[in-house]
Amino acid sequence: MNSPRLTAAPRLTTERLILDTYTLNDFDAVAAMSADPQVMRYIGGGAARDREESWGRLLRYIGHWQLLGYGYWAVREKHGGQFIGSLGFANYQRDITPALEAPEMGWTLCSAAHGKGYATEALRAVLAWGKTALPGGRTQCIISPHNQPSIKLAHKLGFRETHRAEYHQRTVLVMEQTL
């Protein structure tokens, strides 16, 4: 039996953060984050994204919830409500061999939020949600082998490298975690 589909992200809270559904009001913040070369240096070849690509990203974040019952959350500071990033689960139908076999976890934080422990805090909340909500009881992620901060974070959260793969002519680490 399939679990009921959510059409919007459930609100999750942590000590310092609120994780919530994306809205159209988040577009400028997503576009600004995606245009930051420091944020994008290890994502998709390292190029900053323009507003058109950011619009597509926002639509994917919202659409995942509609079609799959899981997706990405907008991450905001509790105090003041400042947007600081995006994270969650996705199925991007990546052209990667071997194919990913579980929902893919990903995270992107604004450069001003780096080094504050926000990613660990938010991802722990999302993984706790995923234990009961995700199909198959596991998640995977892909990370550039040069992105040491994300590799360290993935290990801290319990991900282990399963193999390396080629994705868009670049080597990526494929990591997995049982929820």
Secondary structure as UniProt FT lines:
FT   STRAND          12..13
FT   STRAND          17..20
FT   HELIX           24..26
FT   HELIX           27..35
FT   HELIX           37..40
FT   TURN            41..42
FT   TURN            44..45
FT   HELIX           51..68
FT   STRAND          72..77
FT   TURN            78..80
FT   STRAND          83..90
FT   STRAND          104..109
FT   HELIX           111..113
FT   TURN            114..115
FT   HELIX           118..133
FT   HELIX           135..137
FT   STRAND          138..143
FT   TURN            145..146
FT   HELIX           148..156
FT   TURN            157..158
FT   STRAND          160..167
FT   TURN            168..169
FT   STRAND          170..178
//
